[in-house]
Amino acid sequence: MLSVKGTFQNGVARPSEPVEEREGQPVIITFLDEGYTSPAPTADDGAWNSLEQLVEDCAVETGIPDLAYQHDHYLYGKPRKA
């Protein structure tokens, strides 16, 4: 999942940073309350950073962009989800 900050103007969501290779991908837009700020770092951030690094180190590029969503199809041969 990718989170991108941006604004919503005239019925269009506009990311405030470039988003590569996501054209046509479905999204969920969450509107933040005014004055929202990111949570302050906590002592547990070191553990999260370690976990994120472990996931990144163990990631395997399969070349299958919908693997997580369609895992039953790829593992068990079930029909693809719509």
Buried (B, 14 or more C-beta within 10 A) or exposed (E): EEEEEEEEEEEEEEEEEEEEEEEEEEEEEEEEEEEEEEEEEEEEEEEEEEEEEEEEEEEEEEEEEEEEEBEEBBEEEEEEEE
